[in-house]
């Protein structure tokens, strides 16, 4: 498959995944289902959350095998920790700015194919997702079931990070320039979020 055809397919996939967020990118969806639908949809609806998880999944491909296999679970652990902090009233000052920076840094890590020591890479995944999880926990619809909401976003977190890792593997991981282009696009979005 030629480079331009593959690039077109990847860009089409990214647009298809991201476009529903344009119509629904605000809290409150699914509250009537007790939080499960809200939890399932929230990670997909915020472009910052979606891009950060995609970046983490793609970036895991150039890491040590232990990081690569653990990434979806590390992302989930960070999300649950962050959401638990928010649900118990623990504030994280500057969390929105830090989320924007995590998208920027995640894109840079993918574009540069930066390989970090195992413990640092694992810690970075968890730290990024604590920020995003805190935002999810803060935006849980009023009256929703905490457990149902957590189950919903846990499922979506695993699907997005695992899916991004699989997509990157399909693209040929670190040997494919499309991975660098995807990282640069994510970094550009992160820079826009930081400046907004």
Backbone as ProteinMPNN parsed JSONL, in Angstrom:
{"seq_chain_A": "XXXXXXXXXXXXXXXXXXXXXXXXXXXXXXXXXXXXXXXXXXXXXXXXXXXXXXXXXXXXXXXXXXXXXXXXXXXXXXXXXXXXXXXXXXXXXXXXXXXXXXXXXXXXXXXXXXXXXXXXXXXXXXXXXXXXXXXXXXXXXXXXXXXXXXXXXXXXXXXXXXXXXXXXXXXXXXXXXXXXXXXXXXXXXXXXXXXX", "coords_chain_A": {"N_chain_A": [[0.855, -1.171, 0.0], [0.561, 2.185, -0.835], [2.291, 5.095, 0.473], [0.745, 7.496, 0.458], [-1.89, 6.574, 0.199], [-2.187, 5.074, 2.535], [-1.768, 7.11, 4.429], [-3.992, 8.722, 3.86], [-6.053, 6.981, 4.625], [-5.551, 6.727, 7.375], [-5.893, 9.392, 8.235], [-8.589, 9.707, 7.556], [-9.746, 7.86, 9.314], [-9.07, 9.031, 11.792], [-10.557, 11.419, 11.606], [-13.185, 10.373, 11.457], [-13.425, 9.241, 13.982], [-13.073, 11.464, 15.622], [-15.028, 13.374, 14.916], [-17.726, 12.995, 16.027], [-17.448, 14.197, 18.493], [-17.61, 16.911, 18.013], [-20.307, 17.486, 17.917], [-21.21, 16.594, 20.387], [-19.608, 17.369, 22.541], [-19.767, 17.949, 25.411], [-20.517, 17.806, 28.925], [-22.994, 15.561, 30.366], [-24.264, 13.742, 28.74], [-26.049, 10.79, 28.682], [-26.759, 10.674, 31.364], [-29.232, 9.886, 32.15], [-29.141, 7.145, 31.976], [-27.973, 6.307, 34.253], [-25.267, 6.81, 34.387], [-23.562, 5.004, 33.068], [-23.626, 5.192, 30.206], [-22.804, 7.831, 30.007], [-20.23, 7.599, 31.049], [-19.118, 5.823, 29.172], [-19.195, 7.379, 26.822], [-17.901, 9.814, 27.375], [-14.936, 9.844, 27.226], [-14.622, 9.743, 24.458], [-15.751, 12.03, 23.526], [-14.417, 14.388, 24.189], [-11.955, 16.031, 22.555], [-9.385, 16.507, 23.488], [-9.003, 14.514, 25.468], [-9.33, 12.193, 23.939], [-7.257, 12.42, 22.002], [-4.998, 12.364, 23.672], [-5.1, 9.756, 24.719], [-4.903, 8.282, 22.36], [-2.353, 9.086, 21.552], [-0.802, 8.005, 23.643], [-1.263, 5.258, 23.272], [-0.15, 4.891, 20.674], [2.498, 5.733, 21.124], [3.388, 3.824, 22.9], [4.246, 1.76, 21.352], [6.919, 2.071, 20.664], [8.255, 1.608, 22.921], [9.751, -0.338, 25.611], [8.989, -3.878, 25.735], [7.573, -4.491, 28.126], [6.366, -2.064, 28.813], [4.825, -1.606, 26.554], [2.937, -3.741, 26.614], [1.684, -3.203, 29.026], [0.549, -0.682, 28.813], [-2.321, -0.032, 28.156], [-3.501, -0.849, 30.578], [-2.107, 0.639, 32.466], [-2.933, 3.176, 31.688], [-5.629, 2.949, 32.304], [-5.455, 2.585, 35.111], [-4.391, 5.081, 35.884], [-6.484, 6.764, 35.03], [-8.616, 5.908, 36.676], [-7.549, 6.488, 39.207], [-7.265, 9.316, 39.026], [-9.967, 10.081, 38.564], [-11.085, 9.145, 40.915], [-9.853, 10.817, 42.775], [-11.053, 13.261, 42.045], [-13.756, 12.631, 42.524], [-13.757, 12.407, 45.258], [-13.369, 14.94, 46.037], [-10.818, 16.071, 45.891], [-8.835, 18.557, 44.692], [-7.039, 19.361, 41.719], [-4.903, 21.716, 41.01], [-4.806, 23.767, 38.114], [-5.459, 21.789, 36.27], [-6.711, 21.677, 33.719], [-4.959, 23.115, 32.046], [-2.732, 21.486, 32.332], [-3.695, 19.159, 31.148], [-3.919, 19.98, 28.472], [-1.201, 20.399, 27.969], [-0.354, 17.761, 28.243], [-1.38, 16.571, 25.967], [0.068, 17.931, 23.993], [2.736, 17.156, 24.71], [2.462, 14.374, 24.514], [2.002, 14.091, 21.745], [4.469, 15.036, 20.798], [6.175, 13.073, 21.842], [5.331, 10.846, 20.365], [5.844, 11.725, 17.704], [8.601, 12.054, 17.782], [9.422, 9.551, 18.328], [10.355, 8.837, 20.823], [12.109, 6.905, 23.088], [11.851, 5.853, 26.315], [13.237, 5.104, 29.609], [11.929, 2.181, 31.21], [10.52, 2.466, 33.765], [10.151, 5.248, 33.88], [8.649, 5.719, 31.542], [6.316, 4.238, 32.133], [5.454, 5.6, 34.433], [4.929, 8.116, 33.321], [2.762, 7.589, 31.609], [0.782, 6.917, 33.518], [0.708, 9.335, 34.978], [-0.162, 11.209, 33.007], [-2.729, 10.186, 32.56], [-3.917, 10.394, 35.067], [-4.471, 13.096, 35.194], [-6.362, 13.372, 33.09], [-8.301, 11.573, 33.992], [-9.076, 12.857, 36.338], [-10.388, 15.068, 35.276], [-12.517, 13.712, 34.021], [-13.813, 12.619, 36.27], [-14.567, 14.978, 37.55], [-16.445, 15.939, 35.811], [-18.585, 14.27, 35.871], [-21.959, 13.469, 35.325], [-24.533, 14.954, 37.301], [-26.236, 13.095, 39.748], [-25.66, 10.666, 38.639], [-24.662, 7.227, 38.695], [-21.777, 6.504, 40.401], [-20.199, 4.177, 40.212], [-21.164, 3.005, 37.816], [-20.495, 5.032, 35.992], [-17.683, 5.031, 36.239], [-17.145, 2.408, 35.333], [-18.0, 2.669, 32.695], [-16.219, 4.681, 31.594], [-13.872, 3.329, 32.001], [-14.005, 1.119, 30.295], [-14.048, 2.463, 27.802], [-11.554, 3.761, 27.917], [-9.756, 1.59, 27.847], [-10.434, 0.529, 25.32], [-9.773, 2.66, 23.565], [-6.969, 3.159, 24.039], [-5.861, 0.604, 23.616], [-6.803, 0.17, 21.031], [-5.486, 2.241, 19.615], [-2.869, 1.414, 19.923], [-2.976, -0.992, 18.5], [-3.635, 0.016, 15.958], [-1.31, 1.481, 15.42], [0.497, -0.651, 15.329], [-0.441, -1.945, 13.066], [0.211, -0.035, 11.205], [2.879, -0.39, 11.08], [4.449, 0.302, 13.164], [7.309, 1.836, 14.579], [8.764, 2.064, 12.248], [7.367, 3.393, 10.296], [6.642, 6.373, 8.582], [4.153, 7.524, 8.884], [3.407, 7.288, 11.508], [5.011, 9.21, 12.746], [3.932, 11.474, 11.518], [1.319, 11.39, 12.499], [1.886, 11.813, 15.212], [2.941, 14.418, 15.058], [0.652, 15.784, 14.223], [-1.015, 15.407, 16.444], [0.526, 16.744, 18.355], [0.36, 19.337, 17.304], [-2.365, 19.862, 17.675], [-2.354, 19.766, 20.465], [-0.728, 21.996, 20.992], [-2.44, 23.982, 20.095], [-4.51, 23.661, 21.97], [-3.132, 24.411, 24.291], [-2.665, 27.11, 23.778], [-5.218, 28.067, 23.73]], "CA_chain_A": [[0.0, 0.0, 0.0], [1.412, 3.374, -0.941], [2.329, 6.013, 1.62], [-0.36, 8.46, 0.413], [-3.144, 5.859, 0.451], [-2.206, 4.751, 3.959], [-1.952, 8.378, 5.137], [-5.394, 9.095, 3.677], [-6.886, 6.105, 5.455], [-5.348, 7.087, 8.783], [-6.552, 10.679, 8.467], [-10.034, 9.461, 7.52], [-10.099, 7.202, 10.57], [-8.997, 10.026, 12.864], [-11.708, 12.319, 11.47], [-14.411, 9.663, 11.815], [-13.453, 9.069, 15.431], [-13.12, 12.758, 16.307], [-16.15, 14.232, 14.544], [-18.868, 13.011, 16.943], [-17.156, 15.125, 19.584], [-18.023, 18.259, 17.646], [-21.718, 17.643, 18.255], [-21.56, 16.151, 21.735], [-18.467, 17.571, 23.443], [-20.077, 18.601, 26.677], [-20.99, 16.818, 29.892], [-24.423, 15.382, 30.536], [-24.81, 12.678, 27.91], [-26.206, 9.496, 29.304], [-27.055, 10.724, 32.793], [-30.473, 9.163, 32.382], [-28.839, 5.72, 32.066], [-27.27, 6.052, 35.497], [-23.847, 7.101, 34.303], [-22.803, 4.093, 32.218], [-23.485, 5.79, 28.877], [-21.971, 9.027, 30.176], [-18.854, 7.136, 31.196], [-18.671, 5.26, 27.898], [-19.054, 8.391, 25.771], [-17.088, 10.98, 27.732], [-13.58, 9.853, 26.661], [-14.68, 9.921, 23.004], [-16.34, 13.321, 23.184], [-13.46, 15.478, 24.371], [-10.831, 15.792, 21.658], [-8.141, 16.464, 24.271], [-8.904, 13.188, 26.088], [-9.179, 11.205, 22.874], [-5.916, 12.522, 21.418], [-4.001, 11.926, 24.655], [-5.111, 8.296, 24.791], [-4.358, 7.79, 21.091], [-0.901, 9.306, 21.602], [-0.209, 7.03, 24.561], [-1.294, 3.954, 22.61], [0.837, 4.879, 19.591], [3.841, 5.878, 21.687], [3.778, 2.585, 23.585], [4.844, 0.837, 20.387], [8.373, 2.224, 20.585], [8.77, 1.399, 24.273], [10.11, -1.713, 25.969], [7.816, -4.756, 25.715], [6.793, -4.386, 29.37], [5.552, -0.847, 28.715], [3.871, -1.813, 25.461], [1.828, -4.602, 27.037], [1.006, -2.647, 30.203], [0.025, 0.668, 28.589], [-3.76, 0.154, 28.379], [-3.811, -1.034, 32.001], [-1.565, 1.814, 33.161], [-3.843, 4.283, 31.377], [-6.831, 2.71, 33.101], [-5.14, 2.854, 36.521], [-4.29, 6.531, 36.038], [-7.824, 7.349, 34.896], [-9.394, 5.604, 37.878], [-6.972, 7.265, 40.301], [-7.641, 10.718, 38.846], [-11.41, 10.232, 38.763], [-11.334, 8.945, 42.347], [-9.466, 12.066, 43.441], [-12.1, 14.255, 41.784], [-14.997, 12.211, 43.176], [-13.628, 12.625, 46.703], [-13.205, 16.374, 46.27], [-9.423, 16.52, 45.839], [-8.625, 19.424, 43.528], [-5.719, 19.423, 41.099], [-4.808, 23.056, 40.422], [-4.289, 23.857, 36.754], [-5.614, 20.505, 35.582], [-7.034, 21.866, 32.298], [-3.708, 23.478, 31.361], [-1.883, 20.293, 32.337], [-4.258, 18.251, 30.146], [-3.485, 20.495, 27.167], [0.232, 20.105, 27.856], [-0.169, 16.319, 28.067], [-1.636, 16.281, 24.553], [1.239, 18.439, 23.277], [3.882, 16.294, 24.989], [2.174, 13.061, 23.936], [2.264, 14.185, 20.31], [5.921, 15.154, 20.601], [6.763, 11.758, 22.113], [5.04, 9.982, 19.215], [6.541, 12.237, 16.52], [10.048, 11.858, 17.932], [9.634, 8.132, 18.631], [11.201, 8.851, 22.02], [12.082, 5.699, 23.919], [12.242, 6.21, 27.679], [13.397, 3.966, 30.519], [10.65, 1.542, 31.518], [9.795, 3.058, 34.897], [9.764, 6.61, 33.519], [7.563, 5.62, 30.564], [5.112, 3.801, 32.846], [5.029, 6.708, 35.289], [4.385, 9.18, 32.482], [1.419, 7.166, 31.189], [-0.113, 7.057, 34.669], [0.564, 10.762, 35.298], [-1.04, 11.813, 32.0], [-4.102, 9.729, 32.713], [-4.468, 10.946, 36.313], [-5.035, 14.404, 34.821], [-7.579, 13.167, 32.298], [-9.273, 10.94, 34.88], [-9.594, 13.889, 37.242], [-11.383, 15.824, 34.505], [-13.701, 12.856, 33.869], [-14.494, 12.561, 37.563], [-15.15, 16.298, 37.831], [-17.531, 16.214, 34.872], [-19.604, 13.231, 35.96], [-23.285, 14.076, 35.43], [-25.183, 14.925, 38.616], [-27.205, 12.026, 39.929], [-25.216, 9.432, 37.992], [-24.012, 6.217, 39.523], [-20.321, 6.599, 40.338], [-19.664, 2.898, 39.746], [-21.505, 2.857, 36.397], [-19.695, 6.007, 35.253], [-16.309, 4.527, 36.224], [-17.112, 1.243, 34.442], [-18.112, 3.176, 31.327], [-14.997, 5.285, 31.061], [-12.811, 2.314, 32.025], [-14.13, 0.37, 29.043], [-13.613, 3.325, 26.702], [-10.107, 3.979, 28.04], [-9.084, 0.394, 27.336], [-10.678, 0.417, 23.879], [-9.028, 3.693, 22.833], [-5.514, 2.956, 24.112], [-5.547, -0.653, 22.948], [-7.053, 0.385, 19.604], [-4.402, 3.062, 19.059], [-1.685, 0.548, 19.86], [-3.192, -1.92, 17.377], [-3.529, 0.804, 14.729], [0.113, 1.733, 15.221], [1.109, -1.908, 14.91], [-0.859, -2.16, 11.687], [0.969, 0.914, 10.385], [4.271, -0.788, 11.028], [5.107, 0.878, 14.35], [8.288, 2.921, 14.483], [9.365, 2.157, 10.925], [6.482, 4.058, 9.346], [6.577, 7.831, 8.778], [2.794, 7.935, 9.242], [3.398, 7.41, 12.967], [5.573, 10.534, 13.047], [2.954, 12.476, 11.07], [0.232, 11.368, 13.486], [2.401, 12.48, 16.405], [3.025, 15.857, 14.788], [-0.719, 16.311, 14.204], [-1.468, 15.445, 17.84], [1.265, 17.836, 19.002], [-0.209, 20.603, 16.823], [-3.624, 20.044, 18.412], [-1.976, 20.092, 21.839], [-0.268, 23.392, 21.014], [-3.653, 24.797, 19.984], [-5.187, 23.6, 23.271], [-2.341, 25.192, 25.244], [-2.837, 28.535, 23.48], [-6.639, 28.449, 23.838]], "C_chain_A": [[0.9, 1.231, 0.0], [1.26, 4.266, 0.287], [1.118, 6.935, 1.618], [-1.707, 7.793, 0.669], [-3.266, 5.55, 1.942], [-2.43, 6.017, 4.789], [-3.402, 8.824, 5.04], [-6.322, 8.263, 4.536], [-6.765, 6.461, 6.934], [-6.05, 8.399, 9.097], [-8.072, 10.531, 8.452], [-10.506, 8.818, 8.817], [-10.098, 8.195, 11.723], [-10.194, 10.965, 12.799], [-13.01, 11.631, 11.861], [-14.539, 9.498, 13.319], [-13.683, 10.4, 16.131], [-14.393, 13.55, 16.037], [-17.368, 14.14, 15.46], [-18.676, 13.967, 18.107], [-17.569, 16.545, 19.28], [-19.463, 18.499, 18.07], [-22.013, 17.396, 19.729], [-20.493, 16.435, 22.785], [-18.816, 18.41, 24.654], [-20.659, 17.574, 27.624], [-22.507, 16.682, 29.885], [-25.007, 14.271, 29.701], [-24.891, 11.395, 28.711], [-26.52, 9.511, 30.784], [-28.3, 9.915, 33.11], [-30.255, 7.652, 32.442], [-27.991, 5.416, 33.292], [-25.774, 6.219, 35.417], [-23.058, 6.196, 33.385], [-22.567, 4.697, 30.836], [-22.618, 7.039, 28.951], [-20.506, 8.633, 30.295], [-18.286, 6.568, 29.909], [-18.367, 6.346, 26.87], [-18.079, 9.505, 26.105], [-15.671, 10.944, 27.149], [-13.55, 10.091, 25.148], [-15.092, 11.334, 22.611], [-15.393, 14.508, 23.349], [-12.225, 15.189, 23.534], [-9.512, 15.72, 22.42], [-7.943, 15.089, 24.908], [-8.612, 12.121, 25.03], [-7.761, 11.224, 22.306], [-4.834, 12.067, 22.394], [-3.945, 10.404, 24.721], [-4.584, 7.672, 23.504], [-2.837, 7.93, 21.101], [-0.223, 8.27, 22.492], [-0.176, 5.641, 23.923], [-0.259, 3.844, 21.501], [2.262, 4.889, 20.139], [4.32, 4.591, 22.353], [4.486, 1.616, 22.645], [6.364, 0.921, 20.327], [9.029, 2.031, 21.951], [9.153, -0.066, 24.476], [8.85, -2.58, 25.99], [6.954, -4.666, 26.973], [5.879, -3.167, 29.343], [4.456, -1.05, 27.683], [2.676, -2.643, 25.928], [1.038, -4.011, 28.196], [0.282, -1.335, 29.936], [-1.487, 0.798, 28.773], [-4.146, 0.051, 29.856], [-3.269, 0.117, 32.837], [-2.458, 3.027, 32.929], [-5.114, 4.156, 32.209], [-6.582, 3.029, 34.575], [-5.05, 4.355, 36.778], [-5.641, 7.211, 35.967], [-8.638, 7.115, 36.165], [-8.862, 6.388, 39.078], [-7.388, 8.732, 40.203], [-9.118, 10.96, 39.092], [-11.774, 10.049, 40.232], [-10.959, 10.188, 43.146], [-10.554, 13.124, 43.268], [-13.378, 13.911, 42.533], [-14.953, 12.421, 44.686], [-13.32, 14.081, 47.039], [-11.778, 16.889, 46.286], [-9.218, 17.311, 44.547], [-7.196, 19.287, 43.02], [-5.619, 20.783, 40.416], [-4.209, 23.006, 39.012], [-4.472, 22.613, 35.922], [-5.915, 20.688, 34.093], [-5.796, 22.244, 31.493], [-2.782, 22.272, 31.267], [-2.383, 19.264, 31.325], [-3.821, 18.684, 28.753], [-2.003, 20.196, 26.939], [0.486, 18.612, 27.646], [-0.432, 15.905, 26.621], [-0.433, 16.724, 23.716], [2.437, 17.503, 23.467], [3.678, 14.894, 24.416], [2.435, 13.037, 22.441], [3.744, 14.263, 19.999], [6.604, 13.801, 20.82], [6.53, 10.798, 20.951], [5.861, 10.423, 18.007], [8.042, 11.984, 16.584], [10.424, 10.395, 18.156], [10.555, 7.964, 19.841], [11.02, 7.579, 22.831], [12.65, 6.059, 25.286], [12.501, 4.957, 28.504], [12.022, 3.465, 30.977], [9.884, 2.233, 32.638], [9.341, 4.48, 34.592], [8.594, 6.598, 32.536], [6.256, 5.224, 31.245], [4.569, 4.919, 33.731], [4.401, 7.839, 34.502], [2.977, 8.84, 32.003], [0.431, 7.372, 32.331], [-0.35, 8.533, 34.983], [-0.35, 11.47, 34.306], [-2.495, 11.454, 32.283], [-4.718, 10.132, 34.041], [-5.124, 12.289, 36.005], [-6.359, 14.234, 34.086], [-8.669, 12.508, 33.139], [-9.886, 11.93, 35.846], [-10.66, 14.715, 36.525], [-12.657, 15.005, 34.318], [-14.501, 12.813, 35.164], [-15.173, 13.865, 37.922], [-16.38, 16.576, 36.988], [-18.604, 15.133, 34.873], [-20.97, 13.889, 36.125], [-23.884, 13.908, 36.825], [-26.207, 13.799, 38.656], [-26.809, 10.713, 39.279], [-24.604, 8.484, 39.012], [-22.503, 6.309, 39.317], [-19.723, 5.322, 39.753], [-19.938, 2.716, 38.258], [-20.675, 3.798, 35.535], [-18.251, 5.522, 35.13], [-16.18, 3.319, 35.283], [-17.146, 1.703, 32.991], [-16.821, 3.777, 30.819], [-13.812, 4.329, 31.125], [-12.826, 1.508, 30.728], [-13.616, 1.209, 27.877], [-12.113, 3.581, 26.733], [-9.334, 2.791, 27.477], [-9.242, 0.267, 25.826], [-9.82, 1.417, 23.104], [-7.527, 3.414, 22.87], [-5.093, 1.659, 23.422], [-5.726, -0.501, 21.444], [-5.957, 1.203, 18.942], [-3.123, 2.242, 18.937], [-1.795, -0.423, 18.693], [-3.068, -1.191, 16.042], [-2.067, 1.087, 14.414], [0.848, 0.488, 14.77], [0.783, -2.227, 13.462], [-0.086, -1.243, 10.745], [2.444, 0.549, 10.29], [5.105, -0.172, 12.122], [6.14, 1.92, 13.985], [8.92, 3.055, 13.108], [8.544, 2.939, 9.925], [6.422, 5.554, 9.613], [5.179, 8.325, 9.148], [2.684, 8.106, 10.759], [3.938, 8.775, 13.386], [4.599, 11.642, 12.657], [1.792, 12.546, 12.055], [0.665, 12.069, 14.767], [2.48, 13.983, 16.226], [1.641, 16.489, 14.783], [-1.275, 16.412, 15.627], [-0.776, 16.58, 18.583], [0.715, 19.194, 18.577], [-1.535, 20.891, 17.52], [-3.332, 20.423, 19.861], [-1.506, 21.524, 21.967], [-1.455, 24.339, 20.92], [-4.394, 24.822, 21.319], [-4.459, 24.456, 24.303], [-2.577, 26.684, 25.037], [-4.273, 29.012, 23.646], [-6.986, 28.907, 25.233]], "O_chain_A": [[1.877, 1.302, 0.746], [0.273, 4.208, 1.02], [0.512, 7.144, 2.669], [-2.579, 8.393, 1.298], [-4.326, 5.744, 2.537], [-3.2, 5.997, 5.749], [-3.982, 9.26, 6.035], [-7.275, 8.786, 5.113], [-7.762, 6.492, 7.655], [-6.731, 8.509, 10.116], [-8.764, 11.163, 9.25], [-11.549, 9.19, 9.356], [-11.018, 8.203, 12.541], [-10.788, 11.277, 13.831], [-13.851, 12.235, 12.526], [-15.635, 9.602, 13.87], [-14.407, 10.462, 17.125], [-14.797, 14.342, 16.888], [-18.016, 15.167, 15.663], [-19.65, 14.49, 18.647], [-17.853, 17.314, 20.199], [-19.805, 19.589, 18.53], [-22.979, 17.942, 20.262], [-20.484, 15.786, 23.831], [-18.221, 19.463, 24.886], [-21.231, 16.577, 27.184], [-23.216, 17.588, 29.447], [-26.153, 13.882, 29.927], [-23.918, 10.971, 29.336], [-26.545, 8.452, 31.411], [-28.42, 9.333, 34.188], [-31.133, 6.94, 32.928], [-27.354, 4.364, 33.355], [-25.069, 5.791, 36.331], [-21.971, 6.577, 32.95], [-21.437, 4.713, 30.35], [-21.796, 7.283, 28.068], [-19.639, 9.274, 29.701], [-17.121, 6.794, 29.583], [-17.388, 6.245, 26.13], [-17.484, 10.089, 25.199], [-15.234, 11.96, 26.607], [-12.555, 10.588, 24.621], [-14.816, 11.782, 21.498], [-15.574, 15.534, 22.693], [-11.524, 14.207, 23.779], [-8.619, 14.96, 22.045], [-6.834, 14.555, 24.889], [-7.752, 11.261, 25.218], [-7.136, 10.176, 22.147], [-3.853, 11.448, 21.98], [-2.86, 9.825, 24.774], [-3.897, 6.651, 23.544], [-2.119, 7.01, 20.709], [0.817, 7.72, 22.127], [0.824, 4.931, 24.025], [0.432, 2.831, 21.391], [3.122, 4.142, 19.671], [5.516, 4.302, 22.369], [5.239, 0.75, 23.092], [7.025, -0.056, 19.976], [10.227, 2.267, 22.108], [8.907, -0.914, 23.618], [7.757, -2.07, 26.236], [5.729, -4.757, 26.889], [4.739, -3.236, 29.803], [3.298, -0.703, 27.915], [1.529, -2.282, 25.664], [-0.153, -4.287, 28.335], [-0.528, -0.911, 30.76], [-1.912, 1.691, 29.506], [-5.018, 0.781, 30.326], [-3.901, 0.529, 33.811], [-2.712, 3.809, 33.846], [-5.611, 5.142, 32.751], [-7.411, 3.675, 35.216], [-5.575, 4.847, 37.778], [-5.924, 8.125, 36.742], [-9.28, 8.037, 36.669], [-9.645, 6.897, 39.879], [-7.817, 9.322, 41.195], [-9.488, 11.93, 39.752], [-12.672, 10.722, 40.739], [-11.663, 10.568, 44.081], [-10.93, 13.8, 44.225], [-14.016, 14.79, 43.113], [-15.993, 12.593, 45.322], [-13.042, 14.412, 48.192], [-11.547, 18.039, 46.661], [-9.408, 16.787, 43.449], [-6.261, 19.117, 43.802], [-6.196, 20.977, 39.346], [-3.236, 22.296, 38.759], [-3.728, 22.391, 34.967], [-5.413, 19.915, 33.276], [-5.603, 21.751, 30.382], [-2.127, 22.062, 30.247], [-1.577, 18.569, 30.708], [-3.401, 17.855, 27.945], [-1.604, 19.79, 25.848], [1.43, 18.236, 26.951], [0.217, 14.995, 26.106], [0.028, 15.991, 22.842], [3.076, 17.105, 22.493], [4.616, 14.295, 23.891], [3.017, 12.085, 21.921], [4.222, 13.635, 19.055], [7.506, 13.429, 20.068], [7.419, 10.027, 20.59], [6.502, 9.597, 17.358], [8.679, 11.729, 15.562], [11.605, 10.047, 18.171], [11.409, 7.079, 19.878], [9.903, 7.225, 23.21], [13.789, 6.514, 25.397], [12.042, 3.871, 28.148], [11.078, 4.244, 31.11], [8.708, 2.555, 32.469], [8.253, 4.878, 35.007], [7.654, 7.38, 32.68], [5.207, 5.807, 30.967], [3.362, 5.154, 33.769], [3.442, 8.458, 34.963], [2.098, 9.702, 31.99], [-0.642, 7.94, 32.129], [-1.486, 8.937, 35.227], [-1.219, 12.244, 34.707], [-3.377, 12.312, 32.25], [-5.943, 10.208, 34.139], [-6.212, 12.581, 36.503], [-7.354, 14.877, 34.423], [-9.843, 12.856, 33.006], [-11.079, 11.857, 36.143], [-11.706, 15.022, 37.097], [-13.759, 15.54, 34.442], [-15.723, 12.955, 35.151], [-16.241, 13.861, 38.534], [-17.255, 17.346, 37.385], [-19.441, 15.088, 33.972], [-21.133, 14.77, 36.969], [-23.755, 12.853, 37.446], [-26.951, 13.588, 37.698], [-27.556, 9.738, 39.362], [-24.097, 8.902, 40.053], [-22.015, 6.204, 38.192], [-18.842, 5.381, 38.896], [-19.044, 2.317, 37.512], [-20.204, 3.409, 34.466], [-17.66, 5.59, 34.052], [-15.214, 3.223, 34.526], [-16.406, 1.185, 32.154], [-16.363, 3.429, 29.73], [-12.846, 4.496, 30.38], [-11.777, 1.249, 30.139], [-12.837, 0.723, 27.057], [-11.469, 3.614, 25.685], [-8.375, 2.964, 26.725], [-8.284, -0.066, 25.128], [-9.209, 1.059, 22.097], [-6.877, 3.433, 21.824], [-4.081, 1.627, 22.723], [-4.903, -0.983, 20.666], [-5.541, 0.893, 17.826], [-2.386, 2.367, 17.958], [-0.82, -0.652, 17.978], [-2.469, -1.713, 15.102], [-1.636, 0.948, 13.269], [1.733, 0.564, 13.917], [1.632, -2.72, 12.72], [0.235, -1.627, 9.621], [3.176, 1.133, 9.49], [6.331, -0.127, 12.026], [5.873, 2.799, 13.165], [9.555, 4.072, 12.826], [8.989, 3.132, 8.793], [6.179, 5.968, 10.746], [5.035, 9.431, 9.67], [1.95, 8.971, 11.237], [3.384, 9.418, 14.278], [4.455, 12.631, 13.376], [1.333, 13.634, 12.404], [-0.105, 12.837, 15.344], [2.13, 14.74, 17.132], [1.464, 17.602, 15.28], [-1.931, 17.396, 15.969], [-1.412, 17.299, 19.353], [0.613, 20.105, 19.398], [-1.802, 22.027, 17.91], [-3.99, 21.301, 20.42], [-1.841, 22.203, 22.937], [-1.481, 25.377, 21.581], [-4.854, 25.878, 21.754], [-5.095, 25.148, 25.098], [-2.677, 27.438, 26.004], [-4.528, 30.215, 23.697], [-8.134, 29.263, 25.498]]}, "name": "protein", "num_of_chains": 1, "seq": "XXXXXXXXXXXXXXXXXXXXXXXXXXXXXXXXXXXXXXXXXXXXXXXXXXXXXXXXXXXXXXXXXXXXXXXXXXXXXXXXXXXXXXXXXXXXXXXXXXXXXXXXXXXXXXXXXXXXXXXXXXXXXXXXXXXXXXXXXXXXXXXXXXXXXXXXXXXXXXXXXXXXXXXXXXXXXXXXXXXXXXXXXXXXXXXXXXXX"}
